[in-house]
Amino acid sequence: MNQHFKTISLILPDAHGELPYGMTNDYMFRAVLQTNNKVLRGLICSLLHLAESEVVSVTITNPVILGEAVTNKEFRLDINVILNNQTLINLEMQIANRLNWRDRSVMYLCRSFDQLNHGQAYGSAKPAIHIGFLDYTLFREFPEFYASYKLINVKNHQKYSDNLTLNVLDLSRIDLATEEDKQFHIQEWAMLFKATTWEEIKMLAAKDEYLQEAAETIFQLSADELVRKRCREREEYYQDLRNYEKAIAEREQKIERDRIEHEQAIAERDSQIRQLLAEIEALKAQN
């Protein structure tokens, strides 16, 4: 065990019980990756199957001032990164299924790719990758832990371009991690994001230096009053969103129940009318 690991092991032993805020909180997600570049590098290496030696630089191009008050709760906490000054990466944590992820992610990807200035050659455009961390399954009929989508020919699967890539990490289906996912420790990152206790964090921190760096950074940020406050605001925002979505769903269910009851009442009335008409015809026939 090197000195770096020893230092972290001395920081975390007293942390126990429930995490104040884990990395599925999009503010904590942003804060950890912006605060510790080594964690960001390690995560990107895992997700893109890169060796550490292949990464020269990882730079966040849209940093925020951590702890600063946010007046617009709809503000975006996605992270724009430039890798080795040649690849644009957009990272976003999304735990609420707002039923718009496919269109939303495609739009973000296209915005990232559309970065040429007037007069620049198309060939100088940097490849763009959008990576979504979802806590729900995007395609329920085709569940997958870590999926990658590109432009391809629908008949023969010939790849059209490597310049646009959409990756989706389903945090709710870690059980579907493939051997390749495990080889690059992607399932361990997912477990870190989903961790809700310090005991889980410490168990994962023992696995490699990048996860240990992440554990230490979560610990440090959890002690920051302003960061905790912003995380709490995001939790409240998502709770309000869930309450709103629940109210909408209940209203739609009530409308559907009322519609069914109305149709049943009409059908019953029609049946009664038909029965009366039949009785009338029977009486006429007797006379």
Buried (B, 14 or more C-beta within 10 A) or exposed (E): EEEEBEEBBEBBEEBEEEBBBBBBBBBBBBBBBBBBBBBBBBBBBBBBEBEEEEBEEBEBEEEBEBBEEBEEEEEBBBBBBBBEEEBBBBBBBBBBEEEEBBEBBBEBBEBBBEEEEEEEEEEEBBBBBBBBBBBBBBEEEEBBBBBEBBEEEEEEEEEEEEBBBBBBBBBBBBEBBEEEBEEBBBBBBBBBBBBEBBBBBBBBBBBBBBBBBBBBBBBBBBEBEEBBEBBBBBBEBBEEEEEEBEEEEEEEEEEEEEEEEEEEEEEEEEEEEEEEEEEEEEEEEEE
